[in-house]
Amino acid sequence: MTPVARLGITALLGLLLTVGPVGSQPPGHLQPGSDPTVLPGPVLIADRGNDRLVLVDPEGRVLWTFPAPGELPSGETFKAPDDAFYTPDGKQIIVTHEDDFAITLVDPATRRIVWRYGTPGVHGHGPNKLWNPDDALVLPDGHVLVPDIKNCRILLIARGSHEPLRIYGADRRPPGGCRHDPPRIFGSPNGAFPMRNGHYLVTEIRGPWISEFDLRTGNVVRAFRPPGVRYPSDTNEIAPGRYLTADYSKPGQLVIFDGAGKALWRYKPEGADALDRPSLALALPNGHVIANDDYNHRIIVVNPKTNKIVWQYGETRRPGREPGRLNIPDGVDLAPPHSLLVIHAATMGTP
């Protein structure tokens, strides 16, 4: 086991100790037919409509939430978290508040926000300003990479700083809006996920385009289109030459495709089972796909071999806050050592 994985497990154990052993928790709250064995461990959920993070175990038991009512210091906010990922060392969680124009770094051990970039509630393009940031990631060297959708750019920020270290794309939103002309300007980038070769896969809504981006040179190596997708969201590499994207549409879909733009798998149920603006899908170690189905208020796991939902937390089309309910869950990650950035830490590109 790698040192990074050990650190991730230590961080997770710290979370579990704060809530007691699993046996002391109330019964799980999964939807009927769910199989807990399809997951390798707990799931971290950015529950946007409830202004909170939730960690649930495979049986659907709530292990941890943040923030608790009245927990934040006076004047501090935690509004509309729409993405949350464990840092590469597994110790902290980087959270994006797209509609509140900020990103925050949360320390689960102390239950505190230890750093924030952006002015909550105020959009802009200058230092400490963002305009609909999305999917902020912490790199292994501590830098923070954040697509800034309406400013048509991607920012590299030194953790702890309040001004960009480097700007990829436009310095501000130009007349006429965003368009695909990288590296000069990006077409509304809503994700920049690590690839196994050290590059980043940038999803551009306008086009739509998927661009392979070299962080060190600031250049785009190649760009291609996701097949049959209207609104691509958070495209990520699941194997060399294989990519997974969510179509943030109604009805939505999950699609695996190759670099030639050929669809290899498509999950697009119809009728009562239709997806409603899913925004992120990740591959599990067993080949299944976990996704947040935002406006159906649920997290689902789909078996691509059967195209069936095999695990679900959250009741379809019934938002709520009580155990077993979510309200517009807009982000998902697995707990360490299976979390996105822990898995990619050894190959993530740095400046």
DRENDO-1510 file (C-alpha; in Angstrom, 1 decimal, always signed):
<recs>
REC; n; res; u; v; w
REC; 1; MET; +0.0; +0.0; +0.0 .
REC; 2; THR; +1.3; +3.4; -0.9 .
REC; 3; PRO; +2.0; +6.1; +1.7 .
REC; 4; VAL; -0.7; +8.2; +0.2 .
REC; 5; ALA; -3.2; +5.4; +0.6 .
REC; 6; ARG; -2.2; +5.0; +4.2 .
REC; 7; LEU; -2.7; +8.7; +4.9 .
REC; 8; GLY; -6.1; +8.4; +3.3 .
REC; 9; ILE; -7.1; +5.5; +5.5 .
REC; 10; THR; -5.9; +7.4; +8.6 .
REC; 11; ALA; -8.0; +10.4; +7.7 .
REC; 12; LEU; -11.1; +8.2; +7.1 .
REC; 13; LEU; -10.6; +6.4; +10.4 .
REC; 14; GLY; -10.5; +9.8; +12.1 .
REC; 15; LEU; -13.9; +10.6; +10.6 .
REC; 16; LEU; -15.3; +7.3; +11.8 .
REC; 17; LEU; -14.0; +7.8; +15.3 .
REC; 18; THR; -15.9; +11.0; +15.6 .
REC; 19; VAL; -19.2; +9.3; +15.1 .
REC; 20; GLY; -18.6; +5.9; +16.8 .
REC; 21; PRO; -18.4; +2.4; +15.4 .
REC; 22; VAL; -20.6; +1.4; +12.5 .
REC; 23; GLY; -22.6; -0.9; +14.7 .
REC; 24; SER; -23.8; +2.0; +16.8 .
REC; 25; GLN; -25.3; +3.8; +13.8 .
REC; 26; PRO; -29.0; +3.6; +12.9 .
REC; 27; PRO; -30.1; +1.2; +10.1 .
REC; 28; GLY; -29.1; +2.1; +6.6 .
REC; 29; HIS; -31.4; +4.1; +4.3 .
REC; 30; LEU; -30.8; +2.6; +0.8 .
REC; 31; GLN; -33.5; +2.2; -1.8 .
REC; 32; PRO; -35.0; -1.3; -2.2 .
REC; 33; GLY; -32.8; -3.6; -4.3 .
REC; 34; SER; -29.5; -1.9; -3.4 .
REC; 35; ASP; -26.5; -4.1; -3.1 .
REC; 36; PRO; -23.9; -2.6; -0.6 .
REC; 37; THR; -21.2; -4.9; -1.9 .
REC; 38; VAL; -20.8; -3.0; -5.1 .
REC; 39; LEU; -19.1; -0.2; -3.3 .
REC; 40; PRO; -15.5; -0.4; -2.0 .
REC; 41; GLY; -16.2; +2.0; +0.9 .
REC; 42; PRO; -18.0; +5.1; +2.0 .
REC; 43; VAL; -19.3; +7.8; -0.4 .
REC; 44; LEU; -18.8; +11.5; +0.0 .
REC; 45; ILE; -21.8; +13.6; -1.3 .
REC; 46; ALA; -22.0; +17.3; -1.9 .
REC; 47; ASP; -25.6; +17.8; -1.0 .
REC; 48; ARG; -26.1; +21.3; -2.6 .
REC; 49; GLY; -29.7; +22.0; -1.8 .
REC; 50; ASN; -29.1; +21.2; +1.9 .
REC; 51; ASP; -25.8; +23.2; +2.1 .
REC; 52; ARG; -23.8; +20.3; +3.5 .
REC; 53; LEU; -21.4; +17.5; +2.9 .
REC; 54; VAL; -22.6; +13.9; +3.8 .
REC; 55; LEU; -20.5; +10.8; +4.1 .
REC; 56; VAL; -22.5; +7.6; +3.9 .
REC; 57; ASP; -21.4; +4.0; +4.1 .
REC; 58; PRO; -22.3; +1.3; +1.6 .
REC; 59; GLU; -25.2; +0.3; +3.7 .
REC; 60; GLY; -26.6; +3.8; +3.5 .
REC; 61; ARG; -25.8; +4.9; +7.1 .
REC; 62; VAL; -24.8; +8.5; +7.7 .
REC; 63; LEU; -21.2; +8.5; +9.1 .
REC; 64; TRP; -20.5; +12.3; +9.0 .
REC; 65; THR; -22.0; +15.6; +7.9 .
REC; 66; PHE; -20.5; +19.1; +7.6 .
REC; 67; PRO; -21.4; +21.6; +8.8 .
REC; 68; ALA; -23.6; +20.8; +11.7 .
REC; 69; PRO; -26.3; +23.4; +12.5 .
REC; 70; GLY; -24.7; +26.3; +14.3 .
REC; 71; GLU; -21.2; +25.0; +13.9 .
REC; 72; LEU; -19.7; +27.6; +11.6 .
REC; 73; PRO; -18.1; +30.7; +13.2 .
REC; 74; SER; -20.1; +33.9; +13.0 .
REC; 75; GLY; -20.1; +35.4; +9.5 .
REC; 76; GLU; -18.9; +32.2; +7.8 .
REC; 77; THR; -21.1; +30.5; +5.2 .
REC; 78; PHE; -21.2; +27.2; +3.5 .
REC; 79; LYS; -23.8; +27.7; +0.7 .
REC; 80; ALA; -24.6; +25.4; -2.2 .
REC; 81; PRO; -21.6; +23.0; -2.2 .
REC; 82; ASP; -21.8; +21.4; -5.6 .
REC; 83; ASP; -18.5; +19.4; -5.8 .
REC; 84; ALA; -16.3; +17.9; -3.1 .
REC; 85; PHE; -13.1; +15.8; -3.5 .
REC; 86; TYR; -10.6; +14.5; -0.9 .
REC; 87; THR; -7.1; +15.9; -1.3 .
REC; 88; PRO; -4.4; +13.6; -2.7 .
REC; 89; ASP; -3.2; +12.9; +0.9 .
REC; 90; GLY; -6.7; +12.0; +2.0 .
REC; 91; LYS; -6.6; +14.5; +4.9 .
REC; 92; GLN; -8.8; +17.4; +3.7 .
REC; 93; ILE; -11.7; +18.0; +1.3 .
REC; 94; ILE; -11.8; +20.7; -1.4 .
REC; 95; VAL; -15.3; +22.0; -2.0 .
REC; 96; THR; -16.6; +24.2; -4.8 .
REC; 97; HIS; -19.6; +26.5; -4.4 .
REC; 98; GLU; -20.4; +27.3; -8.0 .
REC; 99; ASP; -23.4; +29.5; -7.4 .
REC; 100; ASP; -21.8; +31.2; -4.4 .
REC; 101; PHE; -18.6; +32.0; -6.4 .
REC; 102; ALA; -16.1; +30.4; -4.0 .
REC; 103; ILE; -14.1; +27.3; -3.2 .
REC; 104; THR; -13.3; +26.2; +0.4 .
REC; 105; LEU; -10.9; +23.7; +1.9 .
REC; 106; VAL; -12.4; +21.7; +4.8 .
REC; 107; ASP; -10.4; +19.9; +7.5 .
REC; 108; PRO; -12.6; +17.0; +8.7 .
REC; 109; ALA; -10.5; +16.4; +11.8 .
REC; 110; THR; -11.0; +19.9; +13.2 .
REC; 111; ARG; -14.4; +20.5; +11.4 .
REC; 112; ARG; -13.2; +23.8; +10.2 .
REC; 113; ILE; -12.8; +25.7; +6.9 .
REC; 114; VAL; -9.1; +26.3; +6.7 .
REC; 115; TRP; -8.9; +28.3; +3.5 .
REC; 116; ARG; -11.3; +30.0; +1.1 .
REC; 117; TYR; -10.8; +31.5; -2.4 .
REC; 118; GLY; -13.5; +33.8; -3.8 .
REC; 119; THR; -15.9; +36.2; -2.3 .
REC; 120; PRO; -19.1; +34.4; -1.4 .
REC; 121; GLY; -22.1; +35.9; -3.2 .
REC; 122; VAL; -20.0; +38.2; -5.4 .
REC; 123; HIS; -18.7; +37.2; -8.8 .
REC; 124; GLY; -15.8; +38.8; -10.6 .
REC; 125; HIS; -12.5; +38.2; -12.4 .
REC; 126; GLY; -9.8; +39.9; -10.3 .
REC; 127; PRO; -7.9; +38.6; -7.3 .
REC; 128; ASN; -10.0; +36.5; -4.9 .
REC; 129; LYS; -12.9; +36.6; -7.4 .
REC; 130; LEU; -14.6; +33.8; -9.4 .
REC; 131; TRP; -17.6; +33.4; -11.6 .
REC; 132; ASN; -19.2; +30.0; -11.4 .
REC; 133; PRO; -16.2; +27.9; -10.4 .
REC; 134; ASP; -16.5; +24.2; -10.9 .
REC; 135; ASP; -14.7; +21.0; -9.7 .
REC; 136; ALA; -11.7; +22.6; -7.9 .
REC; 137; LEU; -9.0; +20.0; -7.3 .
REC; 138; VAL; -5.9; +20.1; -5.0 .
REC; 139; LEU; -2.7; +18.9; -6.7 .
REC; 140; PRO; -0.1; +16.7; -4.9 .
REC; 141; ASP; +2.1; +19.8; -4.5 .
REC; 142; GLY; -0.7; +21.7; -2.8 .
REC; 143; HIS; -1.7; +24.0; -5.7 .
REC; 144; VAL; -5.4; +24.3; -6.5 .
REC; 145; LEU; -6.7; +23.9; -10.0 .
REC; 146; VAL; -10.2; +25.4; -10.7 .
REC; 147; PRO; -12.2; +25.8; -13.9 .
REC; 148; ASP; -13.9; +29.2; -13.8 .
REC; 149; ILE; -16.8; +28.7; -16.1 .
REC; 150; LYS; -18.1; +32.2; -16.9 .
REC; 151; ASN; -14.7; +33.7; -17.0 .
REC; 152; CYS; -13.7; +31.2; -19.7 .
REC; 153; ARG; -10.5; +30.2; -17.9 .
REC; 154; ILE; -8.8; +27.8; -15.6 .
REC; 155; LEU; -6.9; +29.1; -12.6 .
REC; 156; LEU; -3.9; +27.7; -10.8 .
REC; 157; ILE; -3.8; +29.0; -7.2 .
REC; 158; ALA; -1.2; +28.4; -4.5 .
REC; 159; ARG; -3.1; +27.0; -1.5 .
REC; 160; GLY; -3.4; +29.8; +1.1 .
REC; 161; SER; -3.1; +32.5; -1.5 .
REC; 162; HIS; -5.9; +34.9; -2.7 .
REC; 163; GLU; -4.7; +35.7; -6.1 .
REC; 164; PRO; -4.0; +33.4; -9.1 .
REC; 165; LEU; -0.5; +32.0; -9.6 .
REC; 166; ARG; -1.3; +31.4; -13.3 .
REC; 167; ILE; -4.3; +32.0; -15.5 .
REC; 168; TYR; -5.0; +29.6; -18.5 .
REC; 169; GLY; -7.4; +31.2; -20.9 .
REC; 170; ALA; -9.1; +34.6; -20.7 .
REC; 171; ASP; -8.3; +36.9; -17.8 .
REC; 172; ARG; -12.0; +37.9; -17.9 .
REC; 173; ARG; -15.1; +37.2; -19.8 .
REC; 174; PRO; -14.7; +38.8; -23.2 .
REC; 175; PRO; -17.5; +40.4; -25.3 .
REC; 176; GLY; -19.6; +37.7; -26.8 .
REC; 177; GLY; -18.9; +35.2; -24.1 .
REC; 178; CYS; -16.8; +32.0; -23.9 .
REC; 179; ARG; -15.8; +30.0; -26.9 .
REC; 180; HIS; -13.5; +27.1; -27.8 .
REC; 181; ASP; -10.1; +28.6; -28.8 .
REC; 182; PRO; -7.6; +27.2; -26.3 .
REC; 183; PRO; -5.2; +28.1; -24.8 .
REC; 184; ARG; -6.3; +31.7; -25.4 .
REC; 185; ILE; -9.8; +31.1; -24.2 .
REC; 186; PHE; -11.9; +28.1; -23.1 .
REC; 187; GLY; -15.5; +27.4; -24.0 .
REC; 188; SER; -17.1; +27.5; -20.6 .
REC; 189; PRO; -14.8; +24.9; -18.8 .
REC; 190; ASN; -16.7; +22.9; -16.2 .
REC; 191; GLY; -14.1; +20.3; -15.3 .
REC; 192; ALA; -10.3; +19.6; -15.5 .
REC; 193; PHE; -9.7; +16.0; -14.3 .
REC; 194; PRO; -6.3; +14.3; -14.0 .
REC; 195; MET; -5.2; +11.9; -16.7 .
REC; 196; ARG; -2.7; +9.0; -16.3 .
REC; 197; ASN; -0.1; +10.8; -18.5 .
REC; 198; GLY; +0.0; +13.9; -16.3 .
REC; 199; HIS; -2.2; +16.0; -18.4 .
REC; 200; TYR; -5.8; +17.1; -17.6 .
REC; 201; LEU; -9.0; +16.5; -19.4 .
REC; 202; VAL; -11.0; +19.7; -19.7 .
REC; 203; THR; -14.7; +19.6; -20.4 .
REC; 204; GLU; -15.9; +22.7; -22.4 .
REC; 205; ILE; -19.7; +23.1; -22.5 .
REC; 206; ARG; -19.6; +25.3; -25.5 .
REC; 207; GLY; -19.0; +23.2; -28.6 .
REC; 208; PRO; -19.1; +20.9; -26.8 .
REC; 209; TRP; -15.4; +19.9; -26.6 .
REC; 210; ILE; -13.1; +17.7; -24.6 .
REC; 211; SER; -9.6; +19.0; -24.5 .
REC; 212; GLU; -6.4; +17.3; -23.3 .
REC; 213; PHE; -4.5; +20.0; -21.5 .
REC; 214; ASP; -0.8; +20.2; -20.5 .
REC; 215; LEU; -0.7; +22.2; -17.2 .
REC; 216; ARG; +3.1; +22.9; -17.5 .
REC; 217; THR; +3.1; +24.3; -21.0 .
REC; 218; GLY; -0.4; +25.7; -21.0 .
REC; 219; ASN; -1.1; +24.1; -24.3 .
REC; 220; VAL; -4.0; +21.9; -25.5 .
REC; 221; VAL; -2.6; +18.6; -27.0 .
REC; 222; ARG; -5.8; +17.7; -28.8 .
REC; 223; ALA; -9.5; +18.3; -28.7 .
REC; 224; PHE; -12.4; +16.0; -29.5 .
REC; 225; ARG; -16.2; +15.9; -29.1 .
REC; 226; PRO; -18.3; +13.6; -26.9 .
REC; 227; PRO; -20.7; +11.6; -29.0 .
REC; 228; GLY; -24.4; +12.5; -28.8 .
REC; 229; VAL; -24.0; +14.7; -25.7 .
REC; 230; ARG; -25.7; +18.0; -25.4 .
REC; 231; TYR; -24.2; +19.3; -22.2 .
REC; 232; PRO; -21.1; +17.4; -21.2 .
REC; 233; SER; -20.2; +17.6; -17.5 .
REC; 234; ASP; -17.0; +16.5; -15.7 .
REC; 235; THR; -15.5; +14.2; -18.3 .
REC; 236; ASN; -12.8; +12.0; -16.8 .
REC; 237; GLU; -10.5; +9.3; -18.0 .
REC; 238; ILE; -11.4; +5.8; -16.7 .
REC; 239; ALA; -8.7; +3.9; -18.7 .
REC; 240; PRO; -6.2; +4.9; -21.4 .
REC; 241; GLY; -8.2; +6.1; -24.4 .
REC; 242; ARG; -11.6; +5.6; -22.5 .
REC; 243; TYR; -13.6; +8.5; -21.1 .
REC; 244; LEU; -16.7; +8.9; -19.1 .
REC; 245; THR; -19.0; +11.9; -19.1 .
REC; 246; ALA; -22.4; +12.9; -17.7 .
REC; 247; ASP; -24.9; +14.7; -19.9 .
REC; 248; TYR; -26.4; +17.5; -17.8 .
REC; 249; SER; -29.7; +17.4; -19.6 .
REC; 250; LYS; -33.3; +16.4; -19.0 .
REC; 251; PRO; -33.4; +13.5; -19.8 .
REC; 252; GLY; -29.8; +13.0; -19.1 .
REC; 253; GLN; -27.3; +10.2; -19.9 .
REC; 254; LEU; -24.0; +8.7; -18.9 .
REC; 255; VAL; -21.6; +7.9; -21.8 .
REC; 256; ILE; -18.3; +6.1; -22.1 .
REC; 257; PHE; -16.5; +6.9; -25.4 .
REC; 258; ASP; -13.0; +6.8; -27.0 .
REC; 259; GLY; -10.7; +9.4; -28.4 .
REC; 260; ALA; -12.2; +9.0; -31.8 .
REC; 261; GLY; -15.6; +10.1; -30.5 .
REC; 262; LYS; -17.1; +6.6; -30.7 .
REC; 263; ALA; -19.6; +5.7; -27.9 .
REC; 264; LEU; -18.7; +2.5; -26.1 .
REC; 265; TRP; -21.5; +2.5; -23.6 .
REC; 266; ARG; -24.6; +4.7; -23.1 .
REC; 267; TYR; -27.0; +4.7; -20.1 .
REC; 268; LYS; -30.1; +6.7; -21.1 .
REC; 269; PRO; -33.2; +5.2; -19.5 .
REC; 270; GLU; -36.5; +6.7; -20.5 .
REC; 271; GLY; -39.9; +7.4; -18.8 .
REC; 272; ALA; -40.0; +7.2; -15.0 .
REC; 273; ASP; -36.4; +6.0; -14.9 .
REC; 274; ALA; -35.0; +8.9; -16.9 .
REC; 275; LEU; -32.0; +10.8; -15.5 .
REC; 276; ASP; -32.6; +14.4; -14.6 .
REC; 277; ARG; -29.4; +16.5; -15.1 .
REC; 278; PRO; -26.7; +14.2; -13.9 .
REC; 279; SER; -23.5; +16.2; -13.4 .
REC; 280; LEU; -20.7; +13.7; -12.5 .
REC; 281; ALA; -20.0; +10.1; -13.1 .
REC; 282; LEU; -17.0; +8.1; -11.9 .
REC; 283; ALA; -15.8; +4.5; -12.5 .
REC; 284; LEU; -15.7; +2.1; -9.5 .
REC; 285; PRO; -12.9; -0.5; -9.2 .
REC; 286; ASN; -15.4; -3.2; -10.2 .
REC; 287; GLY; -16.2; -1.5; -13.5 .
REC; 288; HIS; -19.6; -0.1; -12.2 .
REC; 289; VAL; -20.4; +3.6; -12.5 .
REC; 290; ILE; -21.4; +5.9; -9.7 .
REC; 291; ALA; -23.1; +9.1; -10.5 .
REC; 292; ASN; -25.1; +11.9; -9.0 .
REC; 293; ASP; -28.5; +12.3; -10.6 .
REC; 294; ASP; -29.0; +15.9; -9.4 .
REC; 295; TYR; -32.6; +16.7; -9.8 .
REC; 296; ASN; -33.8; +13.2; -9.1 .
REC; 297; HIS; -32.1; +13.8; -5.7 .
REC; 298; ARG; -30.1; +10.6; -5.6 .
REC; 299; ILE; -26.7; +9.0; -5.9 .
REC; 300; ILE; -26.8; +5.8; -8.1 .
REC; 301; VAL; -24.5; +3.0; -9.1 .
REC; 302; VAL; -25.1; +1.5; -12.5 .
REC; 303; ASN; -23.9; -1.9; -13.7 .
REC; 304; PRO; -22.8; -1.3; -17.4 .
REC; 305; LYS; -23.3; -5.0; -18.2 .
REC; 306; THR; -26.9; -5.0; -17.3 .
REC; 307; ASN; -27.7; -1.3; -17.5 .
REC; 308; LYS; -29.5; -1.6; -14.1 .
REC; 309; ILE; -29.2; +0.5; -11.0 .
REC; 310; VAL; -27.6; -1.7; -8.3 .
REC; 311; TRP; -27.3; +0.8; -5.5 .
REC; 312; GLN; -29.2; +4.0; -4.7 .
REC; 313; TYR; -29.0; +6.5; -1.8 .
REC; 314; GLY; -31.8; +9.2; -2.0 .
REC; 315; GLU; -35.4; +8.8; -2.9 .
REC; 316; THR; -36.1; +9.5; -6.6 .
REC; 317; ARG; -37.8; +12.9; -7.2 .
REC; 318; ARG; -38.3; +13.4; -3.4 .
REC; 319; PRO; -35.9; +15.9; -1.9 .
REC; 320; GLY; -35.3; +16.0; +1.8 .
REC; 321; ARG; -32.7; +16.3; +4.6 .
REC; 322; GLU; -33.5; +13.4; +6.8 .
REC; 323; PRO; -31.3; +10.2; +6.6 .
REC; 324; GLY; -31.9; +8.5; +3.2 .
REC; 325; ARG; -32.8; +11.8; +1.5 .
REC; 326; LEU; -30.8; +14.4; -0.5 .
REC; 327; ASN; -31.6; +17.7; -2.1 .
REC; 328; ILE; -29.9; +18.2; -5.5 .
REC; 329; PRO; -26.7; +16.2; -4.8 .
REC; 330; ASP; -24.3; +17.8; -7.2 .
REC; 331; GLY; -21.0; +16.1; -6.4 .
REC; 332; VAL; -19.6; +12.7; -5.4 .
REC; 333; ASP; -16.3; +11.1; -4.4 .
REC; 334; LEU; -15.3; +7.9; -2.7 .
REC; 335; ALA; -13.6; +7.9; +0.7 .
REC; 336; PRO; -9.8; +7.2; +0.7 .
REC; 337; PRO; -8.1; +5.1; -0.4 .
REC; 338; HIS; -10.5; +4.9; -3.3 .
REC; 339; SER; -11.1; +8.7; -3.8 .
REC; 340; LEU; -10.4; +10.3; -7.1 .
REC; 341; LEU; -7.3; +12.3; -6.2 .
REC; 342; VAL; -5.7; +9.6; -4.0 .
REC; 343; ILE; -5.9; +7.2; -6.9 .
REC; 344; HIS; -4.4; +9.7; -9.3 .
REC; 345; ALA; -1.9; +11.3; -6.9 .
REC; 346; ALA; +1.2; +9.5; -8.3 .
REC; 347; THR; +0.6; +10.6; -11.9 .
REC; 348; MET; -1.1; +14.0; -11.5 .
REC; 349; GLY; +0.7; +16.8; -13.4 .
REC; 350; THR; +2.0; +19.7; -11.4 .
REC; 351; PRO; +3.4; +23.2; -12.5 .
</recs>
